[in-house]
Amino acid sequence: MGSAMSSAPDKRQRGACKNHQMGRAKGTLPKMTVLKKNIVANFGGSLWTGLMSLVFVPLYIRFMGIESREMFSRITLIEMSSTSPETIRHVKDLLKSDETMLVILDSCHTKKHVLDELESYHDLITPGSYIVAPDGVMKALHDVPRGKPEWAWDNPVEAVNDFVKIHPEFVLEQP
């Protein structure tokens, strides 16, 4: 009796090895070739993703993002640390003293940070203007899944309440 690798296999062995080449099933590739194909496919996918982000993200921002909005020319989006002296100076340089404005403080929502933002920007708010500290709902969500217990006291609402006690010239309004 010969083995599957003999030079003169009998009929039983030929039938058993009919779909095999060098000990592997027909249509399968050696492990190294599969690995190489996966690496090439991964690289190709990464390249495609990078290319699409270079092409589609700017188009999305232009046609679907803030730049596509009717009021965009009246909005100044400032993406810097909201409490840094450079940012505060930059914001103050952009404004005229008698301008009506809407300042939205939408970065870190801890009580301390929101209070720091309110203190930093409150002197820019003229009569008829608004300063908004969003996401006060955090206070009500401290005990839900993915909520944090400290949100019960560490939230924008607490910061605003402390701020209006110190600054009676501001009126607290609900949206």
C-alpha positions in Angstrom: 0.0 0.0 0.0 1.3 3.4 -0.9 0.8 6.7 0.9 -1.0 9.8 -0.4 2.4 11.2 -1.5 3.6 8.1 -3.3 4.6 8.2 -6.9 2.2 5.4 -7.8 -1.0 5.7 -5.8 -3.6 3.0 -6.0 -7.2 3.8 -7.1 -8.4 4.3 -3.6 -5.8 6.9 -2.9 -6.4 8.7 -6.1 -10.1 9.0 -5.3 -9.2 10.3 -1.8 -6.7 12.8 -3.1 -8.6 13.8 -6.2 -9.5 17.3 -4.7 -6.2 17.8 -2.9 -2.9 19.2 -4.0 0.1 18.9 -1.9 -2.0 18.0 1.2 -4.5 20.9 1.0 -8.1 21.1 -0.2 -8.7 22.5 -3.7 -9.4 26.2 -3.6 -7.7 26.9 -0.3 -4.5 28.9 -0.1 -1.5 28.2 2.1 -1.7 30.2 5.4 1.0 32.7 4.5 -0.8 33.6 1.2 -4.1 34.2 3.1 -2.2 36.3 5.6 -0.6 38.3 2.8 -4.0 38.8 1.2 -5.5 40.0 4.5 -2.7 42.5 5.0 -3.1 43.8 1.5 -6.9 44.0 1.9 -6.5 45.8 5.3 -4.1 48.3 3.8 -6.4 48.8 0.8 -9.3 49.4 3.2 -7.3 51.9 5.2 -6.2 53.7 2.1 -9.8 53.8 0.8 -11.1 55.1 4.2 -8.4 57.8 4.2 -9.1 58.8 0.7 -12.9 59.0 1.3 -12.3 61.1 4.5 -10.3 63.5 2.4 -13.0 63.7 -0.2 -16.3 63.3 1.5 -15.8 64.9 4.9 -15.0 68.4 3.5 -18.0 68.0 1.1 -20.2 66.9 4.0 -19.1 69.8 6.1 -19.7 72.2 3.3 -23.1 71.0 2.2 -24.5 69.5 5.5 -22.5 71.1 8.3 -22.5 74.5 9.8 -21.1 76.1 6.7 -24.3 75.1 4.8 -26.6 77.0 7.1 -28.2 80.3 6.1 -26.9 82.1 9.2 -23.3 80.8 8.9 -22.0 84.2 8.0 -23.3 85.5 11.4 -21.7 82.6 13.4 -18.2 82.6 14.7 -17.2 79.2 15.8 -14.3 79.3 18.1 -12.6 75.9 18.7 -10.1 76.6 21.5 -9.9 76.1 25.2 -12.9 78.2 26.3 -11.3 79.4 29.5 -7.7 80.1 28.3 -6.7 83.8 28.4 -5.9 83.7 24.7 -9.4 82.5 23.8 -11.1 85.1 26.1 -8.9 87.9 24.5 -9.7 86.6 21.0 -13.4 86.6 21.7 -13.3 90.1 23.2 -11.4 91.3 20.1 -14.1 90.0 17.8 -16.9 91.9 19.5 -18.2 95.4 19.5 -19.2 96.7 22.9 -22.8 97.4 21.8 -23.5 94.2 19.9 -26.3 91.9 20.7 -25.0 88.3 20.8 -25.7 84.8 21.8 -22.8 83.0 23.6 -23.2 79.3 23.9 -20.9 77.6 26.5 -20.9 74.0 25.2 -17.6 72.3 26.2 -16.9 70.8 29.6 -20.1 70.5 31.7 -18.6 70.4 35.2 -19.9 72.9 37.7 -16.4 74.5 38.1 -15.7 74.7 34.4 -19.1 76.3 33.5 -18.8 78.7 36.4 -15.3 79.7 35.1 -16.8 80.2 31.6 -19.6 82.3 33.0 -17.2 84.5 34.9 -14.9 84.8 31.9 -17.6 85.9 29.4 -20.4 87.6 31.5 -19.0 91.1 30.9 -19.6 90.6 27.2 -23.3 90.1 27.5 -25.2 93.3 26.7 -28.9 93.9 27.5 -30.9 91.8 25.0 -28.0 89.3 24.7 -27.9 85.8 26.0 -25.3 83.5 27.5 -26.4 79.8 27.4 -25.0 76.9 29.4 -26.5 73.8 27.8 -27.0 70.3 29.1 -28.4 71.1 32.5 -30.4 67.9 32.1 -27.3 66.1 33.4 -28.6 66.8 36.9 -31.7 64.6 36.2 -29.6 61.9 34.6 -27.2 61.1 37.4 -28.9 57.8 38.3 -29.5 56.3 34.8 -27.3 53.8 33.0 -24.1 55.5 31.9 -24.9 58.4 34.1 -22.5 59.4 36.9 -23.6 59.9 40.6 -21.6 63.2 40.8 -23.9 64.7 38.1 -26.5 65.3 40.8 -24.3 68.2 42.1 -21.6 68.7 39.4 -23.6 70.1 36.5 -24.3 73.3 34.5 -27.5 74.1 36.5 -25.6 74.3 39.8 -23.0 76.6 38.2 -25.7 78.9 36.8 -27.5 79.0 40.2 -24.3 80.0 41.9 -23.5 82.5 39.2 -26.9 84.3 39.4 -26.5 84.6 43.2 -23.2 86.5 42.6 -24.5 88.5 39.6 -28.0 89.8 40.2 -27.8 91.7 36.9 -28.5 88.4 35.1 -31.9 86.9 34.9 -32.2 83.1 34.8 -34.5 82.0 31.9 -35.7 78.5 30.9 -35.4 77.7 27.2 
